[in-house]
């Protein structure tokens, strides 16, 4: 995490979008009122939940020949020949 920067409340309200971009890049922002720190903006760690193994078991069917080569006339049509 990058070192924190301090901004006053007026600057925080005026430039919130810019400050949030900086926070998403790993910087921490301290918001001060009359020079005294009152709040801290920092990124939130969003952890994705792992999908359980075998979630789609029995729900998908792959037909025989799924990975067979495509017919030449189909490829020609795709290529505009």
N, C-alpha and C positions, 0 to 999 in steps of 0.2 A: 504494500500500500504506500502511496506517495505521501509526503508530509502534508499536514493540513494548512489551509489558507484561511484567513479570517476576513469576513465581509460584514458590513453593517446591514441592518434590517432593510433600509431603503434599497440598497444594491441587490439584496437577495430577492426582494419583491420585483424589482425591475428586470433582473437578469436570471430569473429562476430556471428557464430552459437551458441557458448556457451553463449554469452551475450544475444542473442535473447531468449534462453531457460530461462535464469534468469528473463528476462523482462516478459515472458509469465507466470512466477510464481509470478508476482506482484512486482518485484523489479524495481526500476528506475535507469538507468545508465546515468551518465554525462560523456561526452567525452571532454577531455581538450587538448589544444594545448599550449605547453610551460607552463603548469600549470594553464592556464586560461580556464574556461569552455566555450565551443563553441556550444555544442549541447546536447540534452537530448534524450535518448531512453526510451520510455515508451509504455505500451501496448495500443492497440486500442480497445475500447469497440465496439464490433460488436453486434448490436441489430437486432434480427430476426424479420422480419415483420410477424405479426399474419395473418394467413389465414382467410379470411372472412367466417363467419358461413354460412353453406349451399352451399358451393362452388361446391359440386358434386351433388346437388339435381337434380333428374331427369336423372342423367347420369349412375347411378348404379341400377341394379335390382338384388334383392335377391330372388331366386326361393323358392317356397314352399318346405318344407322339408329340407332346408339348414342345420338346426341344429339337424336333426334326428340322432339317433345313427347309427354308421356304421354297415354294415352287418358282421356277425361273420366270414364268409369265407374271407372277405376282411381284417379284423384284423388279421386272422390267416396267410394270405399271407404276410402281413407286418412284422409279427413276425417270419416268416420263418417256420411256422408249416405246 
